[in-house]
Amino acid sequence: MRRDIFQAIADPTRRAILVLLTTQTMTAGDIASNFDSSRPTISKHIQILNECDLIEANQQGREIHYQIKIDKMKEIDKWLEQFRKIWENRFGQLDHLLSTLKNKKDEK
């Protein structure tokens, strides 16, 4: 059974791992070298990201290289888009209110 992708990105370490993988593929050791946590802890985070299908593992000789799965990240972005639109609308309303208040103040 796969874990929920939102459970995966809820953890700051896993989000940081995803950021690292946006620029290049990396081995678990390469990823772990960027954190103060132990390698088994980072491996667990990698396992969760893999179970959520946010990253994929590719065997290259004796090493496993991890890379981000862009399509899964697009699913997250699509879900967040609904909230982005709500906030943009609310900020637009706030801008309009502040502009109205400023104009009234300038008229005095």
ChimeraX attribute file (.defattr): number of C-alpha atoms within 10 A of each C-alpha:
attribute: neighborCount
match mode: 1-to-1
recipient: residues
	/A:1	5
	/A:2	10
	/A:3	13
	/A:4	13
	/A:5	19
	/A:6	10
	/A:7	12
	/A:8	21
	/A:9	19
	/A:10	10
	/A:11	11
	/A:12	10
	/A:13	17
	/A:14	19
	/A:15	15
	/A:16	15
	/A:17	22
	/A:18	21
	/A:19	12
	/A:20	17
	/A:21	18
	/A:22	13
	/A:23	10
	/A:24	11
	/A:25	19
	/A:26	19
	/A:27	18
	/A:28	18
	/A:29	14
	/A:30	13
	/A:31	21
	/A:32	19
	/A:33	13
	/A:34	12
	/A:35	14
	/A:36	9
	/A:37	11
	/A:38	10
	/A:39	15
	/A:40	11
	/A:41	14
	/A:42	22
	/A:43	15
	/A:44	12
	/A:45	18
	/A:46	25
	/A:47	15
	/A:48	21
	/A:49	25
	/A:50	21
	/A:51	17
	/A:52	20
	/A:53	20
	/A:54	20
	/A:55	23
	/A:56	18
	/A:57	19
	/A:58	13
	/A:59	10
	/A:60	9
	/A:61	7
	/A:62	6
	/A:63	13
	/A:64	16
	/A:65	19
	/A:66	21
	/A:67	21
	/A:68	24
	/A:69	16
	/A:70	11
	/A:71	11
	/A:72	15
	/A:73	15
	/A:74	11
	/A:75	12
	/A:76	13
	/A:77	12
	/A:78	12
	/A:79	10
	/A:80	11
	/A:81	12
	/A:82	10
	/A:83	11
	/A:84	13
	/A:85	11
	/A:86	11
	/A:87	12
	/A:88	11
	/A:89	12
	/A:90	12
	/A:91	12
	/A:92	12
	/A:93	12
	/A:94	12
	/A:95	12
	/A:96	12
	/A:97	12
	/A:98	12
	/A:99	12
	/A:100	12
	/A:101	12
	/A:102	11
	/A:103	11
	/A:104	10
	/A:105	9
	/A:106	8
	/A:107	7
	/A:108	5
